[in-house]
Amino acid sequence: MKHAVRPRILCTIACFLFVTSGMLSAQQQKITYSQAKMAHPDWVQVPGELIRPDCVHAVPNGATVGIGSDGKISGDVMLNGVLIAHYEDCAEAPIVTRPVGGRASLENDPGTGNGWVEASNWLVSLGSSDNLDEIAGNWKVPSNPSTNGALIYLFNGMEPSDYKWILQPVLQYGSGYAGGGNYWVIASWLVGSSTYYSPLETVNPGDSLRGYTKITSVSGGTINWKVDAKDNTTGAYSYLLPYSSGYQWTWALAGVLEVYGVTSCSDLPSNGKAVFTGSDAYHGYPKFELLKPEGWYASYWSYGGPSCSFSVSAGTKSTLKF
């Protein structure tokens, strides 16, 4: 299951991308999403990154994958204590298409929307030995878009203080590298220098979802997590058991809209909104203390696509309108 690394020489736009801490940042070079795609025509879009396809790995429900203190994925995929696969960390750094530190990573391509659009989020100030312990929330599967063709992600989750990784239970509409089509699916993702995702499960408009990222145990400097996406209406679920070392998790995401290939407002869900409820953030493991006072706030990113009356009401109940 180990992929061979293909040697390659990248030129033109790609030659000028700036490499920083294992990630490619295009912000300083002012390149656009389409230029990044042109430089890497065989790379694929996953939540928040353009990445080599051989660095994106499907794993079974309950698989354990880990981020080491060196910031790289361990590569070992464990299931019920048994090694079932090993992958080397990606030989080339992905291009980040989600915001880094709240700032967009790529320039716009006017007319076509790509990247994070809006969010209810909270950059939490914590002591050096403290982490976000749990981010959880409920939302309903929106209506299908009137027009197909875009790739849509709706999710909650969290990131560490250096923004190199994201843990996220994701609701997806449209065809992505992991699968999907003109219908809704759920899966859980670990996205960073390499990417891992649990099985895609089909869900239906109106179904009640619950997604959470939660510490299950801590051993020395290693934090063990569960990232879970569940359809409470049908019982379908998809989850990962990642672990991390050497990271402090401080960016809480109550609800995010991320899109690719949006050229019209009709490419977005026709009911015009996603409502995330019960969006609480906890810290102080093993106590799981509720963070108060509540600090959720709205963020918007100029994604290059049509203006579709985007607005966010941030809070324990967060409404993302589009």
SERO-4910 file (N, C-alpha, C, O; in steps of 0.05 Angstrom, whole numbers):
BEGIN
 pado doro    nc1    nc2    nc3   cac1   cac2   cac3    cc1    cc2    cc3    oc1    oc2    oc3
  Met    A     16    -24      0      0      0      0     17     25      0      7     48      0
  Lys    A     43     21      0     61     44      0     65     54    -28     72     39    -46
  His    A     60     80    -32     62     91    -59     91     97    -66    107    106    -49
  Ala    A     99     92    -91    125    101   -100    125    131   -103    105    143   -111
  Val    A    148    143    -98    151    172   -101    160    178   -129    181    167   -137
  Arg    A    146    194   -143    153    200   -171    171    224   -171    163    245   -161
  Pro    A    195    222   -183    212    245   -186    199    265   -205    187    256   -225
  Arg    A    202    290   -200    191    310   -218    206    336   -216    219    342   -196
  Ile    A    205    351   -237    217    378   -237    194    398   -242    180    396   -262
  Leu    A    190    416   -224    168    435   -226    180    462   -234    199    471   -222
  Cys    A    168    475   -254    178    501   -262    155    521   -264    134    518   -251
  Thr    A    160    542   -280    141    564   -282    133    574   -255    150    581   -238
  Ile    A    107    575   -251     96    586   -226    106    570   -202    114    582   -181
  Ala    A    107    544   -204    114    527   -181    142    533   -171    148    530   -147
  Cys    A    160    542   -189    188    547   -181    190    570   -162    210    572   -147
  Phe    A    169    587   -161    170    610   -144    154    608   -118    153    627   -103
  Leu    A    142    584   -114    127    580    -89    146    580    -65    168    568    -67
  Phe    A    138    592    -44    155    594    -20    149    571     -1    126    567      7
  Val    A    170    556      6    166    533     24    170    542     53    191    554     59
  Thr    A    151    537     70    154    545     98    144    523    116    120    516    116
  Ser    A    162    512    132    155    492    152    138    469    142    118    461    154
  Gly    A    146    459    118    132    436    108    106    442     93     92    423     85
  Met    A     99    467     90     75    475     75     83    495     54    103    509     57
  Leu    A     68    495     32     73    515     12     55    539     16     30    535     17
  Ser    A     66    562     20     50    586     23     52    603     -2     74    612     -9
  Ala    A     30    608    -15     30    624    -40     24    653    -35     24    669    -54
  Gln    A     18    660    -10      8    687     -4     28    709    -13     21    729    -25
  Gln    A     54    705     -6     74    725    -12     79    728    -42     86    749    -51
  Gln    A     74    706    -57     79    707    -85     55    717   -101     56    721   -125
  Lys    A     32    721    -87      8    732   -100     -2    715   -123    -12    726   -143
  Ile    A      1    689   -121    -10    672   -142    -39    665   -135    -47    666   -112
  Thr    A    -53    658   -156    -82    652   -153    -86    622   -151    -67    606   -156
  Tyr    A   -110    614   -145   -117    586   -144   -113    573   -171   -102    551   -173
  Ser    A   -121    586   -193   -118    574   -219    -89    572   -227    -81    552   -241
  Gln    A    -72    590   -218    -43    588   -224    -31    565   -208    -14    550   -219
  Ala    A    -40    561   -183    -30    538   -168    -38    512   -181    -23    493   -183
  Lys    A    -63    511   -191    -73    487   -205    -57    482   -231    -50    460   -238
  Met    A    -51    504   -245    -36    502   -270     -8    491   -265      3    475   -281
  Ala    A      4    499   -243     31    490   -236     31    461   -228     52    447   -230
  His    A      9    451   -218      6    423   -209    -19    410   -221    -38    405   -206
  Pro    A    -20    405   -246    -44    396   -259    -54    369   -249    -78    363   -252
  Asp    A    -36    353   -238    -45    326   -229    -51    325   -199    -57    304   -188
  Trp    A    -48    348   -185    -54    348   -157    -84    350   -152    -99    357   -171
  Val    A    -93    343   -129   -122    341   -123   -130    359   -100   -114    365    -83
  Gln    A   -156    366   -100   -166    383    -78   -178    366    -57   -195    349    -62
  Val    A   -169    370    -32   -182    359     -8   -190    382      9   -183    405      3
  Pro    A   -204    378     31   -211    401     48   -186    417     56   -170    408     72
  Gly    A   -183    441     45   -162    459     54   -136    457     40   -117    472     47
  Glu    A   -132    438     21   -106    435      8   -108    425    -20   -126    409    -27
  Leu    A    -89    434    -37    -82    420    -61    -58    403    -55    -39    412    -43
  Ile    A    -59    377    -63    -40    358    -54    -36    336    -74    -54    330    -90
  Arg    A    -12    325    -75     -7    302    -92    -27    279    -85    -32    274    -62
  Pro    A    -38    266   -106    -58    245   -100    -47    222    -85    -62    208    -71
  Asp    A    -21    216    -88     -9    193    -74     -4    200    -44      7    183    -30
  Cys    A    -11    224    -36     -8    232     -8    -35    234      6    -36    244     29
  Val    A    -56    224     -7    -83    224      5    -91    195      9    -91    179    -10
  His    A    -98    188     34   -101    160     40   -128    154     53   -135    166     73
  Ala    A   -143    135     41   -168    126     53   -161    104     74   -145     86     69
  Val    A   -173    107     97   -168     87    119   -195     78    130   -215     93    127
  Pro    A   -196     55    143   -222     46    154   -231     61    178   -215     76    191
  Asn    A   -256     58    185   -267     69    210   -250     60    233   -243     36    236
  Gly    A   -243     79    251   -228     72    275   -199     69    271   -184     61    289
  Ala    A   -188     76    247   -160     75    243   -145     96    258   -155    118    262
  Thr    A   -121     89    267   -104    108    282    -81    117    265    -66    100    254
  Val    A    -78    143    262    -56    155    248    -45    178    265    -60    189    281
  Gly    A    -19    184    262     -8    203    281     11    224    270     24    219    250
  Ile    A     11    247    284     29    269    278     51    269    299     45    271    323
  Gly    A     76    265    291     98    265    309    107    292    318     98    312    306
  Ser    A    125    294    338    134    319    348    151    334    327    156    358    330
  Asp    A    160    320    306    175    333    284    157    346    264    166    357    244
  Gly    A    130    344    269    111    356    251    104    340    227     89    349    210
  Lys    A    114    315    225    108    298    203     90    275    212     90    267    235
  Ile    A     75    264    193     58    241    198     76    217    204     97    214    191
  Ser    A     68    200    222     84    176    228     83    156    205    103    142    200
  Gly    A     61    155    191     58    137    168     46    111    175     37     97    157
  Asp    A     47    103    200     35     77    208      5     81    211     -5     99    225
  Val    A    -10     63    199    -39     62    201    -46     37    218    -41     15    209
  Met    A    -57     42    242    -63     20    260    -94     16    261   -109     36    260
  Leu    A   -102     -8    264   -130    -14    269   -132    -36    290   -123    -58    285
  Asn    A   -145    -29    312   -147    -48    335   -120    -59    343   -117    -83    349
  Gly    A   -100    -41    343    -73    -48    352    -56    -63    332    -34    -70    338
  Val    A    -66    -66    307    -52    -81    287    -44    -62    264    -60    -46    255
  Leu    A    -18    -63    256     -9    -47    234    -21    -57    208    -17    -80    200
  Ile    A    -37    -40    194    -50    -48    169    -38    -35    145    -43    -44    122
  Ala    A    -23    -13    148    -11      1    125     10     20    135     10     28    159
  His    A     28     27    118     48     48    124     52     65     99     55     54     77
  Tyr    A     51     91    103     56    110     81     78    130     90     77    141    112
  Glu    A     97    135     72    116    156     78    102    183     76     82    187     62
  Asp    A    113    203     91    101    230     89    105    240     61    124    232     47
  Cys    A     88    259     53     88    268     26    115    280     18    127    295     33
  Ala    A    125    273     -6    151    282    -15    151    311    -23    172    324    -24
  Glu    A    128    322    -29    125    351    -35    104    363    -18     83    352    -13
  Ala    A    110    387     -8     91    401     10     65    408     -5     67    418    -28
  Pro    A     42    403      7     17    412     -6     15    443     -7     30    457      6
  Ile    A     -3    452    -24     -9    481    -25    -34    485     -8    -56    474    -14
  Val    A    -32    501     13    -54    506     31    -74    524     18    -67    546     10
  Thr    A   -100    516     17   -121    532      6   -140    542     27   -159    557     21
  Arg    A   -136    534     52   -152    545     74   -136    569     86   -112    572     80
  Pro    A   -149    586    101   -135    609    113   -113    599    133   -116    578    146
  Val    A    -91    614    134    -70    608    153    -69    631    173    -62    654    165
  Gly    A    -75    626    198    -75    648    217    -97    668    212    -94    692    219
  Gly    A   -119    660    199   -141    678    193   -138    693    167   -156    707    159
  Arg    A   -115    690    153   -110    704    128   -111    684    105   -101    662    107
  Ala    A   -124    692     83   -126    675     60    -98    668     49    -80    684     50
  Ser    A    -95    643     40    -70    633     30    -64    640      1    -41    643     -7
  Leu    A    -86    642    -15    -83    647    -43    -98    672    -51   -116    681    -38
  Glu    A    -90    683    -74   -104    706    -85   -129    696   -100   -131    672   -106
  Asn    A   -147    714   -105   -172    707   -119   -168    703   -149   -150    715   -161
  Asp    A   -185    686   -160   -190    685   -188   -218    697   -192   -238    682   -187
  Pro    A   -221    722   -199   -248    733   -200   -267    717   -218   -260    709   -240
  Gly    A   -291    713   -208   -311    698   -222   -315    670   -214   -337    658   -217
  Thr    A   -295    658   -202   -297    630   -192   -288    628   -163   -266    637   -157
  Gly    A   -306    618   -146   -300    617   -118   -286    592   -109   -295    570   -115
  Asn    A   -263    595    -96   -247    573    -86   -235    579    -59   -222    599    -55
  Gly    A   -241    562    -39   -229    565    -13   -250    569      9   -274    567      4
  Trp    A   -241    577     32   -259    583     54   -274    609     48   -263    628     38
  Val    A   -300    609     54   -317    632     49   -324    646     74   -321    671     76
  Glu    A   -333    632     95   -342    644    119   -341    623    142   -342    599    137
  Ala    A   -340    633    166   -338    615    189   -347    628    215   -346    653    218
  Ser    A   -357    612    233   -359    619    261   -336    606    275   -334    581    276
  Asn    A   -318    621    287   -293    610    298   -284    625    322   -295    646    330
  Trp    A   -262    615    335   -253    626    360   -224    619    363   -218    595    367
  Leu    A   -206    639    362   -178    634    368   -174    637    398   -174    660    409
  Val    A   -172    615    412   -174    615    441   -146    619    454   -127    607    445
  Ser    A   -146    637    473   -121    642    488   -119    622    511   -136    622    529
  Leu    A    -99    605    511    -96    584    531    -68    584    542    -49    593    529
  Gly    A    -65    574    567    -39    570    578    -22    551    562    -33    535    547
  Ser    A      4    552    565     22    536    548     18    506    550     24    491    532
  Ser    A      7    497    573      3    468    577    -26    460    572    -33    437    577
  Asp    A    -42    478    562    -71    473    558    -77    470    529    -63    482    512
  Asn    A    -98    456    522   -108    453    495   -138    455    494   -152    452    514
  Leu    A   -148    459    470   -176    453    466   -179    423    469   -165    407    456
  Asp    A   -199    415    485   -203    386    490   -225    375    472   -225    351    465
  Glu    A   -245    392    466   -267    382    450   -281    405    436   -285    426    448
  Ile    A   -287    401    410   -305    418    395   -327    400    384   -321    381    370
  Ala    A   -351    407    390   -374    390    381   -396    408    372   -398    431    380
  Gly    A   -413    397    354   -436    412    345   -455    395    329   -448    373    320
  Asn    A   -479    405    326   -500    392    310   -508    410    287   -509    434    290
  Trp    A   -515    397    264   -526    412    242   -542    393    224   -538    369    225
  Lys    A   -559    405    208   -575    389    190   -563    390    162   -552    411    154
  Val    A   -566    369    147   -557    368    120   -574    388    104   -599    385    103
  Pro    A   -562    407     91   -578    427     75   -591    414     51   -586    391     44
  Ser    A   -607    430     37   -618    423     11   -596    420     -9   -574    432     -6
  Asn    A   -601    404    -30   -582    403    -52   -580    430    -66   -600    445    -66
  Pro    A   -558    436    -79   -557    460    -96   -576    457   -120   -583    435   -128
  Ser    A   -584    480   -130   -601    480   -155   -584    472   -179   -595    461   -198
  Thr    A   -558    479   -178   -540    473   -200   -517    456   -190   -505    463   -169
  Asn    A   -510    435   -204   -488    418   -196   -462    427   -209   -462    442   -229
  Gly    A   -440    418   -198   -414    424   -209   -393    434   -189   -369    431   -194
  Ala    A   -402    445   -167   -384    455   -147   -378    433   -126   -393    414   -124
  Leu    A   -356    437   -112   -349    420    -89   -353    436    -64   -341    458    -61
  Ile    A   -369    426    -46   -377    441    -22   -370    425      3   -375    401      5
  Tyr    A   -357    439     22   -352    427     48   -364    444     70   -361    468     70
  Leu    A   -378    431     89   -387    444    114   -377    428    137   -380    403    137
  Phe    A   -366    441    157   -353    425    179   -349    442    204   -350    467    203
  Asn    A   -342    429    226   -330    441    249   -303    428    253   -295    411    237
  Gly    A   -289    435    275   -263    423    279   -244    441    294   -253    460    307
  Met    A   -218    435    292   -198    451    306   -171    450    292   -165    431    277
  Glu    A   -154    470    297   -127    471    287   -108    478    309   -116    490    329
  Pro    A    -82    471    306    -62    479    326    -54    508    322    -62    520    302
  Ser    A    -37    518    340    -30    546    340    -13    554    315    -12    577    309
  Asp    A      0    534    302     15    541    278      0    535    252     10    540    231
  Tyr    A    -25    525    255    -43    522    233    -34    501    212    -44    502    189
  Lys    A    -16    484    219     -6    464    199    -24    441    195    -22    428    174
  Trp    A    -42    436    213    -60    413    211    -88    421    217    -93    442    229
  Ile    A   -107    404    209   -135    408    217   -148    381    222   -144    362    206
  Leu    A   -163    379    244   -179    356    250   -208    364    245   -217    384    256
  Gln    A   -223    349    228   -249    359    220   -268    336    212   -261    320    194
  Pro    A   -292    335    223   -314    319    212   -328    335    191   -337    357    196
  Val    A   -330    324    167   -337    340    143   -362    330    129   -365    306    125
  Leu    A   -380    348    122   -402    343    105   -395    353     77   -387    377     75
  Gln    A   -397    336     57   -388    343     30   -411    340      9   -427    321     11
  Tyr    A   -412    359    -10   -429    356    -33   -412    360    -58   -396    379    -59
  Gly    A   -415    342    -78   -399    344   -102   -377    324   -103   -372    310    -84
  Ser    A   -365    322   -126   -344    302   -131   -317    312   -122   -307    333   -132
  Gly    A   -304    298   -104   -277    304    -95   -260    280    -99   -269    259   -108
  Tyr    A   -234    283    -93   -215    260    -97   -223    236    -81   -219    213    -89
  Ala    A   -235    240    -57   -242    218    -40   -268    204    -50   -274    182    -41
  Gly    A   -282    216    -69   -307    205    -78   -330    226    -77   -325    250    -76
  Gly    A   -354    216    -76   -377    234    -75   -388    240   -102   -378    229   -122
  Gly    A   -408    257   -103   -421    264   -128   -443    285   -122   -439    301   -104
  Asn    A   -464    284   -137   -486    303   -133   -504    294   -111   -528    290   -115
  Tyr    A   -492    290    -88   -506    282    -63   -488    288    -40   -465    294    -43
  Trp    A   -499    286    -16   -484    292      8   -471    267     21   -483    246     21
  Val    A   -447    271     31   -433    249     45   -419    261     70   -414    285     71
  Ile    A   -413    244     89   -397    252    112   -372    235    114   -371    212    105
  Ala    A   -351    246    125   -326    232    131   -311    248    151   -317    272    155
  Ser    A   -291    236    164   -273    251    182   -245    252    170   -236    234    157
  Trp    A   -232    275    174   -207    281    160   -185    290    179   -191    305    198
  Leu    A   -161    282    173   -136    294    184   -121    304    160   -112    289    143
  Val    A   -118    331    159   -106    344    136    -81    360    144    -83    376    162
  Gly    A    -59    355    131    -35    369    136    -14    363    115    -20    364     92
  Ser    A     11    356    124     31    350    104     25    325     88     34    322     65
  Ser    A      9    307     99     -5    285     85    -34    285     95    -40    299    114
  Thr    A    -51    271     81    -80    272     87    -91    244     90    -85    226     74
  Tyr    A   -108    240    111   -121    215    116   -151    220    120   -159    240    132
  Tyr    A   -168    202    110   -197    205    114   -210    178    117   -201    158    107
  Ser    A   -232    179    133   -247    155    138   -268    151    116   -271    168     99
  Pro    A   -282    128    116   -301    122     94   -322    143     90   -333    154    109
  Leu    A   -329    149     65   -351    167     59   -377    153     62   -381    131     51
  Glu    A   -396    165     77   -422    153     82   -443    173     71   -442    197     77
  Thr    A   -462    163     55   -483    179     44   -503    188     65   -512    172     81
  Val    A   -510    214     64   -531    225     81   -551    240     64   -546    244     40
  Asn    A   -573    248     76   -595    260     61   -602    287     70   -600    293     94
  Pro    A   -612    305     52   -621    331     61   -641    329     84   -660    313     82
  Gly    A   -637    345    105   -655    344    128   -645    326    150   -655    328    173
  Asp    A   -626    307    144   -616    290    166   -602    307    187   -590    327    181
  Ser    A   -603    297    212   -590    311    234   -562    299    238   -559    275    242
  Leu    A   -542    316    237   -514    308    240   -503    317    266   -511    337    278
  Arg    A   -483    302    276   -466    310    298   -437    305    291   -430    284    282
  Gly    A   -421    326    294   -393    323    289   -377    333    312   -383    354    324
  Tyr    A   -356    318    319   -339    327    342   -310    318    339   -305    298    326
  Thr    A   -293    333    351   -264    327    354   -259    328    384   -264    349    397
  Lys    A   -248    306    395   -247    304    424   -222    288    433   -215    268    421
  Ile    A   -209    298    454   -188    282    466   -199    257    480   -218    259    495
  Thr    A   -188    234    474   -196    209    487   -177    201    510   -185    189    529
  Ser    A   -151    209    507   -131    203    528   -106    219    522   -102    228    499
  Val    A    -89    222    543    -63    235    540    -43    218    553    -46    208    575
  Ser    A    -21    213    538      1    196    549     27    211    544     36    213    521
  Gly    A     40    221    566     64    237    562     57    262    546     39    277    554
  Gly    A     71    265    524     66    288    507     48    282    484     45    298    465
  Thr    A     36    258    484     19    250    461    -10    253    468    -19    243    489
  Ile    A    -25    266    451    -54    269    454    -68    250    435    -62    251    411
  Asn    A    -86    234    445   -102    216    428   -129    228    424   -142    237    443
  Trp    A   -139    228    399   -163    242    391   -184    222    379   -176    201    370
  Lys    A   -208    231    379   -229    218    362   -242    241    346   -251    261    357
  Val    A   -242    237    320   -256    255    302   -279    240    290   -275    220    276
  Asp    A   -304    249    295   -327    232    288   -349    249    274   -356    270    282
  Ala    A   -358    238    252   -381    249    237   -403    228    238   -400    206    229
  Lys    A   -427    236    249   -448    217    252   -475    228    242   -481    252    247
  Asp    A   -491    212    228   -518    219    220   -536    207    241   -541    183    242
  Asn    A   -547    224    258   -565    215    280   -592    205    269   -606    191    283
  Thr    A   -598    212    245   -624    204    233   -622    175    223   -641    159    228
  Thr    A   -600    168    210   -598    141    198   -579    123    214   -580     98    210
  Gly    A   -562    134    231   -542    119    245   -516    115    231   -498    103    242
  Ala    A   -514    126    207   -488    124    192   -467    140    207   -473    161    219
  Tyr    A   -442    131    206   -420    145    219   -394    140    204   -391    121    189
  Ser    A   -374    157    210   -348    155    198   -328    169    216   -331    193    222
  Tyr    A   -308    154    226   -290    167    246   -261    158    244   -255    136    233
  Leu    A   -243    175    254   -215    170    256   -206    172    285   -220    184    302
  Leu    A   -183    159    291   -171    161    317   -142    171    314   -123    155    316
  Pro    A   -138    197    309   -111    208    305    -97    212    332   -110    212    353
  Tyr    A    -71    216    331    -57    226    355    -37    248    346    -29    249    323
  Ser    A    -30    265    365    -11    286    358      8    290    381      2    285    404
  Ser    A     33    299    374     53    305    394     65    332    387     71    338    364
  Gly    A     70    348    408     85    373    404     68    396    393     79    416    384
  Tyr    A     42    394    393     25    415    383      6    424    405     -4    408    421
  Gln    A      0    450    405    -21    462    422    -44    469    404    -41    484    385
  Trp    A    -68    459    411    -92    463    394   -108    486    405   -119    484    427
  Thr    A   -111    508    389   -122    532    400   -143    545    382   -157    563    391
  Trp    A   -146    537    356   -165    549    338   -190    532    336   -189    510    325
  Ala    A   -212    542    348   -237    527    348   -255    536    325   -257    560    320
  Leu    A   -266    517    311   -283    522    288   -311    511    294   -314    486    294
  Ala    A   -331    528    297   -358    519    303   -373    512    277   -390    495    277
  Gly    A   -366    526    255   -378    520    229   -364    535    208   -358    559    210
  Val    A   -358    521    186   -342    533    164   -356    525    137   -364    502    134
  Leu    A   -357    544    119   -365    538     91   -340    541     74   -327    562     73
  Glu    A   -333    519     60   -310    519     42   -320    508     15   -335    489     14
  Val    A   -313    521     -7   -323    514    -34   -301    515    -55   -281    528    -51
  Tyr    A   -306    500    -77   -288    501   -100   -305    500   -125   -324    484   -127
  Gly    A   -299    517   -144   -313    517   -170   -340    530   -169   -357    523   -186
  Val    A   -345    548   -151   -371    562   -150   -371    585   -169   -355    603   -166
  Thr    A   -389    585   -189   -391    606   -208   -418    621   -206   -421    642   -218
  Ser    A   -437    609   -191   -463    621   -188   -474    615   -160   -466    594   -148
  Cys    A   -491    632   -149   -503    626   -123   -520    601   -124   -524    589   -103
  Ser    A   -529    593   -147   -545    568   -150   -527    543   -146   -538    521   -144
  Asp    A   -501    547   -145   -483    524   -139   -483    517   -110   -473    496   -102
  Leu    A   -494    535    -93   -495    531    -64   -521    519    -56   -540    520    -71
  Pro    A   -523    506    -32   -548    494    -23   -572    513    -26   -571    536    -18
  Ser    A   -594    502    -37   -616    520    -45   -631    531    -21   -645    551    -24
  Asn    A   -629    519      3   -642    530     26   -628    555     38   -639    569     54
  Gly    A   -603    560     28   -589    585     34   -576    587     61   -567    609     69
  Lys    A   -574    566     77   -561    568    103   -554    541    115   -565    520    107
  Ala    A   -535    542    133   -529    518    150   -528    529    179   -515    549    185
  Val    A   -542    515    197   -544    523    225   -530    502    242   -538    479    244
  Phe    A   -509    511    256   -494    494    275   -503    501    303   -501    524    311
  Thr    A   -512    481    318   -521    486    346   -505    470    366   -491    451    358
  Gly    A   -506    478    391   -492    464    412   -462    465    408   -447    446    415
  Ser    A   -452    488    397   -424    490    390   -408    500    414   -403    524    417
  Asp    A   -401    482    431   -386    488    455   -356    480    452   -350    461    438
  Ala    A   -339    495    466   -310    489    466   -302    483    495   -310    497    513
  Tyr    A   -285    463    498   -277    454    524   -246    453    526   -233    450    506
  His    A   -236    456    550   -207    455    555   -202    443    582   -221    435    596
  Gly    A   -176    441    591   -169    432    618   -170    402    622   -176    393    644
  Tyr    A   -164    387    600   -165    358    603   -150    349    628   -129    360    634
  Pro    A   -161    330    643   -184    313    637   -211    324    647   -231    309    648
  Lys    A   -212    349    655   -237    360    667   -257    367    646   -281    368    651
  Phe    A   -249    374    621   -267    383    600   -284    407    610   -308    405    612
  Glu    A   -270    428    617   -283    452    627   -293    469    603   -279    474    584
  Leu    A   -318    477    606   -330    494    585   -317    521    585   -315    534    605
  Leu    A   -308    529    561   -295    556    559   -315    578    560   -334    578    545
  Lys    A   -312    596    579   -329    619    583   -312    643    590   -291    640    602
  Pro    A   -321    667    583   -345    673    567   -341    664    538   -319    662    528
  Glu    A   -363    659    525   -363    650    497   -349    671    480   -354    695    482
  Gly    A   -332    661    462   -316    680    445   -318    675    415   -300    683    400
  Trp    A   -340    662    406   -343    657    378   -347    684    362   -360    702    372
  Tyr    A   -335    686    339   -338    709    322   -339    701    293   -331    679    285
  Ala    A   -350    719    277   -354    714    248   -328    722    233   -316    742    239
  Ser    A   -321    705    213   -299    712    195   -308    707    166   -324    690    161
  Tyr    A   -298    724    148   -304    722    120   -278    724    104   -260    739    112
  Trp    A   -277    710     82   -254    710     65   -263    716     36   -283    706     27
  Ser    A   -248    733     22   -254    740     -5   -246    717    -23   -223    714    -29
  Tyr    A   -265    701    -30   -259    675    -43   -259    676    -74   -253    656    -87
  Gly    A   -266    699    -85   -265    703   -113   -290    698   -129   -293    705   -152
  Gly    A   -310    685   -116   -334    678   -129   -356    698   -126   -351    720   -116
  Pro    A   -380    691   -135   -403    710   -134   -410    717   -105   -407    701    -87
  Ser    A   -420    741   -101   -430    749    -75   -458    738    -72   -476    743    -88
  Cys    A   -462    722    -51   -487    708    -47   -500    713    -20   -510    695     -7
  Ser    A   -499    738    -12   -511    747     14   -499    731     37   -514    723     55
  Phe    A   -473    727     37   -459    713     58   -462    729     84   -457    753     85
  Ser    A   -469    715    106   -469    727    132   -467    705    153   -477    683    149
  Val    A   -455    712    175   -451    692    197   -462    704    223   -454    726    230
  Ser    A   -479    690    236   -487    696    264   -472    676    281   -479    652    283
  Ala    A   -451    686    295   -432    668    309   -441    665    338   -451    683    351
  Gly    A   -437    641    349   -444    635    376   -448    605    381   -441    589    364
  Thr    A   -458    598    404   -464    570    410   -483    560    389   -481    536    381
  Lys    A   -501    577    379   -516    572    354   -505    590    333   -507    614    335
  Ser    A   -493    578    312   -481    593    291   -495    588    265   -499    565    257
  Thr    A   -504    610    252   -518    607    226   -500    619    205   -492    642    206
  Leu    A   -494    602    185   -479    610    161   -499    613    138   -511    593    129
  Lys    A   -502    638    128   -521    642    106   -505    645     80   -482    656     79
  Phe    A   -518    636     59   -505    638     32   -527    640     11   -521    642    -13
***
